[in-house]
């Protein structure tokens, strides 16, 4: 059987991303390991408390030797436009989650709105990644 263990978001700054995802959004650190043998590569993951089997990798935009400078710039540019990755979060109360995150300074790209599948809104993380926050109706959950 296959199961999803991790998904990845490119981030401009792993420390800024870590602060946002833990302090602002409320996730917990799953792993934070630096590997000197790989040029101090940092494997940084966070996840939702109480959901230990799924994590988000906060992956720093790679540079040489993994990618050339032009490719690194392209990744960063796409991130800033919200097209390098999307994470879908669900909640039991989209309006309350929206209000809590907005009070913490999260900038929303769309307000909670009724859709055919439930209530949905969107925001971006500090790197520009698109995040959807959804309260699914029973038929879609």
N, C-alpha and C positions, 0 to 999 in steps of 0.2 A: 504494500500500500504506500502511495506517495502522500506526503503532507508538506505544507508550506512551513518552513522554519524561520526564514528571514526574507526580508525585502530590502531594497537599498534606495537611499536618496543621496544624490550628490550634494555636497555642502561646500561653501566657500571657506568656512572656518569651523573646524570640529569643536572647538571650545565654545564658540557662540551658539552653534547648533545644540550642543549638550545642555547649555544653560536654558535655551528656549524649550527644548523637548522635556526637560525634567522640571525646572522651576515654573515655567509658564503653563505648559500643557499638562504636566503631572505624571509623566512617565518615569520609570526607574531605569537606572543603568543596569545592563545585563553583562556587558563586558567592556573593558577598556584596557587593551593590551598593546604595547608598543614592541615591535619586533626589530631589534637593531640589525640583525642579519639581512633584513630587507630594506635597508636605508631608513630605519626608524619608522617604518610603516605602522600606522595606528589602526587597529580593529576596534571600532567603537559601536556598541549597539545599545539600544534602549527598547523598552517595551511597556505595555500596560500592566500595572499591578494586578495580580490575580489572573493574568493570561500568560503563563510562563512559556508556552510553546511557540510563540511568535514574537520576533524581534525586528526592529528596523535598524539597518546598518547606516550609520551616518558617515558616508565615505567622502573623504577629502578629494577634491578634483585632482586627478593625477597629472603629473608633469613628466619630464624626461626621467628615466628612459622609457617609462610605460607609454606615454604619448608625447608627440612633439608640441611645441608651444602653440601652434595654430589650432591644433585639436583641443588643447586645454582651454583656449580662449573661446572656441565654439561651444564647448560644454558649458562654460560659465555663462555665455551669452544666452543659451537656451534655458538654463536654470533661471536666470533673471526674468525671463518671459513666462515662466511657469510651465515649460514644455519638456523638462528633463525627467519628470517623474510625478506621480500623483499617489498620495496615500488616502485611502478611504477609511474614515473612522465612524463608528456607529455609537449612538447614545440613546438612552431611554427618554431623554428630554432635550431636544435640540435647542429650544429657546433658552432654557436655563444654562446649557453648556455655552451657547453663544454669549449670553450676558456675562458669565464668569470669565471667559477668555477675553472678551472685549474690555472688561474692567481691568485686566492685566496688561492691556496695551496691544493685544493682537489686532492687526488690521485685516478686516474682512473684505473679500472681493465681491461677496454677495450676501445678502441678509437671509435669515431663515424664511423659507417660502415653501408653501404646499406644492408638492409634485405628485405625479401619479403613484409613486412608490412610498411616499412619506413626506417628511419635512427635511429640507436640505439647505445648507449654506456652505460658503467656501472662504478659505483664507490662505495666506502664503506664509511659509516659514522665513527666517531671515535670509536664506539663500534664494528665495523666490519660488521654491517648489509649491505646487498646487496641492492643497489639502481640502478634502470634502468632508463635511461633518453631517451625518444623516441620522434621522430618527425614522427607521423603517416601519411601515405599516405591517400588520400581522401577515398579510398575504405575501409580502416580499421578504420577511425575516426568516 
